[in-house]
Amino acid sequence: MMREATDSTTTDPTSTDPAASGAASAVSAEQAEDAIRTLLRWAGDDPQREGLRDTPRRVAEAYRAWFSGYAQDPTAFLARTFEEVAGYDEIIVLRQIPFESHCEHHMAPIVGHVHIGYLPRNRVVGISKLARVVDAYAKRLQVQEKLTAQIAQCIHDTLRPLGVGVVVDATHACMTTRGVHKQGVSMVTSTVLGTFREDPRTRDEFMRLIRM
């Protein structure tokens, strides 16, 4: 599945995020915990019983970790690059980057792996920074298509490589634990930019490398 991506002159896909737009209003930890107590009562339980007494605090802390990406700027992770690579000008691929996210429709977990490849123009970035870019976007409410495009566009716009390819393979709890209840199903999305899109040989090499 190859999705056509916009060039660097289009609107940054992060610009619609609440943290970037300023739409998110400040909510105190106490307000968040009260909301969780309401949900526990709505589910039919008593938030004051022993086993649930500390649950609102634990859930609020978990949400702070799960959605910490709203407080991060993914482009900042790519700011430091290296040019001393002995003339290396072939594809760089980082495979099987694990991630956990949550779908914006049901707030159910999305768990999977990301494969990233790029063809450097004259500089490279530390590979751990690519994994940090993945986490910064994954730790937000997401749909997989948007997550895939955001990672690719961030690398494309910040590093300015000759081409970028991103493939995401993930399972969605909103499909496996509710609704149609289909276990063992994964969703694959891809975004290719630059020479990865324009040159079938480069794209095929990327796809071959991530299958090794």
C-alpha positions in Angstrom: 0.0 0.0 0.0 1.6 3.2 -1.2 0.1 6.4 0.0 0.8 9.6 -1.9 2.2 12.2 0.4 2.3 15.9 0.1 5.5 17.8 -0.6 7.2 20.0 2.0 5.1 23.1 1.1 2.0 21.6 2.6 0.7 22.2 6.1 2.7 20.4 8.8 0.6 17.4 9.8 1.3 18.2 13.5 -0.4 21.5 13.2 -3.8 20.1 14.0 -2.7 18.6 17.3 -4.2 20.2 20.3 -0.7 20.8 21.9 0.5 22.6 18.7 -2.6 24.6 18.1 -3.1 25.7 21.7 -6.6 24.2 21.7 -5.8 22.0 24.7 -6.9 23.7 27.9 -5.1 23.1 31.2 -6.7 20.3 33.3 -5.5 19.6 36.8 -4.6 16.2 38.1 -7.5 16.4 40.5 -10.0 17.1 37.6 -8.6 14.1 35.7 -8.9 11.8 38.7 -12.5 13.0 39.3 -13.3 12.2 35.7 -11.9 8.6 36.2 -14.0 8.2 39.3 -17.1 9.2 37.2 -16.2 6.5 34.6 -15.8 3.9 37.3 -19.2 4.7 38.7 -20.7 4.7 35.2 -19.2 1.2 34.6 -21.1 0.0 37.7 -18.4 -0.1 40.4 -17.6 1.9 43.5 -14.5 4.0 43.2 -14.3 4.2 47.0 -13.8 0.5 47.6 -10.3 -0.6 48.6 -9.3 -2.1 45.2 -10.2 1.1 43.3 -9.3 3.8 45.8 -5.9 4.5 44.1 -7.1 3.7 40.6 -7.9 7.3 39.5 -4.4 8.4 40.4 -2.8 5.5 38.7 -4.8 6.0 35.5 -4.1 9.7 35.4 -0.4 8.9 35.7 -0.6 6.3 33.0 -2.4 8.8 30.7 0.4 11.3 31.3 2.9 8.7 30.0 0.8 7.3 27.2 0.1 10.8 25.8 3.5 12.4 26.6 4.0 13.0 22.8 1.9 16.1 22.9 4.6 17.8 24.9 7.4 16.9 22.5 8.6 18.4 19.2 9.6 15.5 17.0 11.7 17.8 14.7 13.9 18.6 17.7 15.2 15.0 17.8 16.6 15.4 14.2 18.4 18.7 14.8 21.8 17.1 15.3 23.2 15.5 12.2 26.5 14.1 11.0 28.3 14.7 7.7 31.4 12.6 8.3 30.2 9.3 6.8 33.0 8.5 4.4 30.9 9.3 1.4 28.1 6.8 2.3 25.2 7.5 -0.1 23.0 4.4 0.1 19.7 3.7 1.8 19.7 3.7 5.6 17.0 1.4 7.2 15.9 1.0 10.8 13.6 -1.9 11.1 11.2 -3.2 13.7 10.9 -0.1 15.9 8.3 -1.1 18.5 5.6 1.4 19.5 2.4 1.7 21.5 -0.2 4.2 20.7 -4.0 4.7 21.2 -6.6 5.1 18.6 -8.5 8.4 18.7 -11.9 6.8 18.1 -12.0 4.4 21.1 -8.8 5.3 23.0 -7.9 1.6 22.6 -4.3 0.5 22.2 -2.5 0.3 18.9 0.6 -1.9 19.2 3.1 -2.6 16.4 6.4 -1.9 14.6 7.6 0.9 12.4 10.2 0.5 9.6 12.0 3.6 8.4 14.3 4.1 5.5 15.9 7.2 4.0 18.4 8.0 1.3 20.7 10.7 2.8 21.6 13.8 0.7 24.7 14.8 2.6 24.0 14.1 6.3 22.7 11.4 8.6 21.1 11.3 12.0 21.7 9.1 15.0 19.4 6.0 14.7 18.0 6.4 18.2 16.6 9.8 17.1 14.4 8.0 14.5 13.0 5.9 17.3 12.3 9.0 19.3 10.4 10.6 16.4 8.2 7.4 16.3 7.5 7.7 20.0 6.7 11.4 19.9 4.0 10.8 17.3 2.8 7.5 18.7 2.3 8.8 22.2 -0.7 10.8 21.1 -4.2 9.9 20.1 -3.8 8.5 16.6 -5.1 6.8 13.5 -2.4 4.6 11.8 -2.6 6.4 8.5 -1.9 9.7 10.1 0.9 8.3 12.2 2.6 6.8 9.2 2.4 10.1 7.2 3.6 12.2 10.1 6.7 10.2 10.7 7.7 10.3 7.0 6.9 14.0 6.6 8.9 14.9 9.7 12.0 13.1 8.4 11.5 14.5 4.9 11.0 18.1 6.0 13.8 18.2 8.7 16.6 16.1 7.2 15.9 16.9 3.6 17.0 13.5 2.3 16.6 12.4 -1.3 13.8 10.0 -0.2 12.0 8.6 2.7 10.0 5.4 3.3 7.9 4.5 6.3 6.0 1.3 6.9 3.8 0.6 9.9 2.4 -2.8 10.9 0.1 -2.8 13.9 -2.8 -4.5 15.7 -5.7 -2.5 16.9 -7.5 -3.4 20.2 -10.6 -1.5 19.0 -10.9 -4.4 16.5 -9.6 -7.3 18.5 -11.3 -6.7 21.9 -14.6 -5.1 20.8 -16.8 -4.8 17.7 -16.0 -7.6 15.2 -13.5 -9.3 17.7 -11.0 -10.4 15.1 -7.8 -11.7 16.6 -4.6 -12.0 14.7 -5.3 -9.2 12.3 -2.8 -6.5 11.6 -2.9 -3.4 9.5 -0.1 -2.2 7.2 0.3 1.4 6.0 3.1 3.0 4.1 4.2 6.5 3.0 7.0 7.0 0.5 8.4 10.4 -0.5 11.0 11.7 -2.9 13.0 9.1 -4.8 11.3 6.3 -2.8 8.2 7.3 -4.7 9.7 8.3 -8.0 12.1 5.5 -8.6 10.6 1.9 -8.4 14.1 0.4 -7.9 14.8 2.5 -4.8 11.3 1.7 -3.4 11.8 -2.0 -4.1 15.2 -2.0 -2.4 13.6 -0.4 0.7 10.8 -3.0 0.8 13.4 -5.8 0.3 15.5 -4.5 3.1 12.7 -4.3 5.7 11.7 -8.0 4.8 15.2 -9.4 5.5 
